[in-house]
Amino acid sequence: MNEMKTPYFLIDSNQLDELLEDMKNSFYSFWSNGIIGYSFKTNNLCSVISYMKDKELFAEVVSSDEYLLAKKCNYPINQIIFNGPAKRKKEFIEAVDNGAIVNLETKRELRWLLDCNKEALKKSKLGIRVNFCIEDYCPNESQCGEEDGRFGFSYEAGELKEAILFFKEHKIKISGIHLHCSSKTRSLNIYKAISEVALKVIKEYSLDLNYIDVGGGFFGGVEGKPTFKDYFDTIYKILSKDVDFTKTNIIIEPGMALIGASMNYVTSVIDVKKTKNNTFAVLDGSRIHIDPLMRKSMYTYDIIRKKINLVNSKVDQILCGFTCMENDRFFKISDFMLNETDQIIFKKVGAYTISLSPQFIELHPDIYILKDGQIELVQSRKEIENFRMEGVYK
Ligand SMILES: *Cc1c(COP(=O)(O)O)cnc(C)c1O
């Protein structure tokens, strides 16, 4: 690891194994035939996707392009869960006709159902995504507060009822409901609300479902946060009051919980410098690679010191990235002086980083996978020769 050029990402596949085993053991102990779909958007590296496929997870995709990526990664269509508003008609119809689990999200998809194969529709696995006011159930925990989440057909505004009536009117079976909610807290309360709303919707519209999809949004491998067992226990306790699990299956769609904790980002100090009021340790990595939305306020990290200073002075140093943005700053350390070539390893940065990180100033770093003590390069840094050369004026 010492010779590898920083910055780079390192996927810890043993950690991934452990988390996934833990999730599976816990989930299947409640629902032995439950379905786990891996949320592609969280980290869409081909090596990560094929890992999840190897472990028999379904593909959870939220656009036509992700759906095509799943097919490209050899997913059979009946192991794809097709969600989100970004489905195109062609892929929507193909997915419905070939047995994907498709959760409808928009009115145009309702109309597209009429263009699907009539025979296939009888065997289809179609669900409706339910929008409900999560803020009412979990004050201050939802992402959008009083402005409402925007996904799915609203229970409160009556659009869910209209969608259900559309299915009934055209004699198309509603196989499932989908209730994924992203929250600020990932708390057990969120899943309590999801389960309660599921029961309410099933009762109110007399639905006879093959599945309830509770979505993703779990913590995984984070100390002090709910465990997989805590989440599934919460869901089980509520749903089991009214749901017969021999008829109605449970689907979950984890992303962050699996890949978040399993990936590190390794950077080196390239300079330590003083200014009038401050001292900076400049890294060859950047916050844009691990916190593209610039929202993180806490980091889990290790520091590898290449040499120990004889005189230990305690000086505040601000760690900052290589970009030209002044807000490309991580955090402050004061216990010892950093030196050039010391390494900072940021931990648990696998979710939403690779897929969201921009090619700003530097191209995407190398990505390695660590497996049983061996390190393998899974995606190499593009060299500038291959970068956006199409359409160059010659
Ligand atoms: C993003 C997303 C997920 C995964 O969410 P995590 O917070 O990464 O677990 C699951 N389902 C849907 C529909 C999503 O949009």
Ligand as a Chemical Component Dictionary entry (heavy atoms), coordinates in Angstrom:
data_LIG
# 
_chem_comp.id                   LIG 
_chem_comp.type                 NON-POLYMER 
_chem_comp.pdbx_formal_charge   0 
_chem_comp.three_letter_code    LIG 
# 
loop_
_chem_comp_atom.comp_id 
_chem_comp_atom.atom_id 
_chem_comp_atom.alt_atom_id 
_chem_comp_atom.type_symbol 
_chem_comp_atom.charge 
_chem_comp_atom.model_Cartn_x 
_chem_comp_atom.model_Cartn_y 
_chem_comp_atom.model_Cartn_z 
_chem_comp_atom.pdbx_ordinal 
LIG C1 C1 C 0 -31.536 5.830 -2.984 1  
LIG C2 C2 C 0 -32.546 4.775 -2.881 2  
LIG C3 C3 C 0 -32.299 3.630 -2.122 3  
LIG C4 C4 C 0 -31.030 3.425 -1.297 4  
LIG O1 O1 O 0 -30.968 4.315 -0.243 5  
LIG P1 P1 P 0 -29.781 4.225 0.844  6  
LIG O2 O2 O 0 -30.018 5.391 1.712  7  
LIG O3 O3 O 0 -28.491 4.320 0.088  8  
LIG O4 O4 O 0 -29.931 2.916 1.511  9  
LIG C5 C5 C 0 -33.274 2.639 -2.135 10 
LIG N1 N1 N 0 -34.423 2.790 -2.839 11 
LIG C6 C6 C 0 -34.687 3.890 -3.564 12 
LIG C7 C7 C 0 -35.959 3.993 -4.325 13 
LIG C8 C8 C 0 -33.752 4.917 -3.615 14 
LIG O5 O5 O 0 -34.022 6.019 -4.327 15 
# 
loop_
_chem_comp_bond.comp_id 
_chem_comp_bond.atom_id_1 
_chem_comp_bond.atom_id_2 
_chem_comp_bond.value_order 
_chem_comp_bond.pdbx_ordinal 
LIG C1 C2 SING 1  
LIG C2 C3 SING 2  
LIG C2 C8 DOUB 3  
LIG C3 C4 SING 4  
LIG C3 C5 DOUB 5  
LIG C4 O1 SING 6  
LIG O1 P1 SING 7  
LIG P1 O2 DOUB 8  
LIG P1 O3 SING 9  
LIG P1 O4 SING 10 
LIG C5 N1 SING 11 
LIG N1 C6 DOUB 12 
LIG C6 C7 SING 13 
LIG C6 C8 SING 14 
LIG C8 O5 SING 15 
# 
